[in-house]
Amino acid sequence: MSGDYAVQMGREALTMVMLVAAPMLGLGLIVGLLVSIFQATTQIQEQTLAFIPKIIAVFVAILIFGPWMLSLVVDYTRNIFLSLPQMVR
């Protein structure tokens, strides 16, 4: 396996991680920002108020984007297994 091929595989792996994590992180970020604005305007400083909506948002993102993320990971894994003969050379 050449160095260029290893770098390409590493780049593809990092891209896959970012694509799979983006929906959950994005929704968590948006909900966290909305809760922070709500807390600032109402002056409610309850710590658990920040965590529970984010956890629910991440679960909702998993439910909505789960099939898409699963298909991405399955396709990526299939491509890795198909490229194993090229790695051995």
C-alpha positions as CSV (number, residue, x, y, z in Angstrom):
1,M,0.0,0.0,0.0
2,S,1.5,3.3,-1.0
3,G,1.6,6.4,1.1
4,D,-0.8,8.3,-1.2
5,Y,-3.4,5.5,-0.8
6,A,-3.1,5.5,3.0
7,V,-3.6,9.3,3.0
8,Q,-6.6,8.9,0.8
9,M,-8.1,6.3,3.0
10,G,-7.5,8.5,6.1
11,R,-9.2,11.4,4.4
12,E,-12.2,9.3,3.5
13,A,-12.4,8.0,7.0
14,L,-12.4,11.5,8.5
15,T,-14.9,12.7,6.0
16,M,-17.2,9.8,6.9
17,V,-16.9,10.6,10.6
18,M,-17.8,14.2,10.0
19,L,-20.8,13.3,7.8
20,V,-22.1,10.8,10.3
21,A,-21.7,13.1,13.3
22,A,-22.9,16.4,11.7
23,P,-26.7,15.9,12.0
24,M,-26.5,15.1,15.7
25,L,-23.9,17.8,16.5
26,G,-25.8,20.4,14.4
27,L,-29.1,19.7,16.1
28,G,-27.5,19.7,19.5
29,L,-25.8,23.0,18.7
30,I,-29.1,24.7,17.6
31,V,-31.1,23.4,20.6
32,G,-28.3,24.4,23.0
33,L,-28.2,27.9,21.5
34,L,-32.0,28.2,21.8
35,V,-32.0,27.0,25.4
36,S,-29.2,29.5,26.2
37,I,-31.1,32.4,24.7
38,F,-34.2,31.2,26.6
39,Q,-32.2,31.1,29.9
40,A,-30.7,34.5,29.3
41,T,-34.0,36.2,28.6
42,T,-35.9,34.5,31.5
43,Q,-32.9,34.5,33.9
44,I,-33.5,30.9,34.7
45,Q,-30.1,29.4,35.5
46,E,-31.1,25.7,36.0
47,Q,-28.2,23.5,34.9
48,T,-30.4,20.5,33.9
49,L,-32.5,22.7,31.6
50,A,-29.5,22.9,29.2
51,F,-28.8,19.1,29.0
52,I,-32.2,17.5,28.7
53,P,-33.3,19.3,25.5
54,K,-30.0,18.6,23.9
55,I,-30.2,14.9,24.7
56,I,-33.7,14.7,23.3
57,A,-32.5,16.6,20.1
58,V,-29.7,14.1,19.6
59,F,-32.1,11.2,19.9
60,V,-34.5,12.8,17.5
61,A,-31.6,13.4,15.0
62,I,-30.6,9.7,15.3
63,L,-34.2,8.7,14.6
64,I,-34.5,11.0,11.6
65,F,-31.1,10.7,10.1
66,G,-30.3,7.1,11.3
67,P,-31.2,5.3,8.0
68,W,-29.1,7.8,6.0
69,M,-26.1,7.5,8.4
70,L,-26.4,3.7,8.4
71,S,-26.4,3.6,4.6
72,L,-23.3,5.9,4.5
73,V,-21.4,3.6,6.9
74,V,-22.5,0.4,5.1
75,D,-21.4,1.9,1.7
76,Y,-18.0,3.0,3.2
77,T,-17.4,-0.4,4.8
78,R,-18.3,-2.2,1.5
79,N,-15.8,0.0,-0.3
80,I,-13.1,-0.8,2.2
81,F,-13.7,-4.5,1.8
82,L,-13.7,-4.2,-2.0
83,S,-10.4,-2.3,-1.9
84,L,-8.7,-4.9,0.3
85,P,-6.9,-6.5,-2.7
86,Q,-5.4,-3.1,-3.7
87,M,-4.1,-2.7,-0.1
88,V,-2.2,-5.9,-0.2
89,R,-0.2,-5.0,-3.3
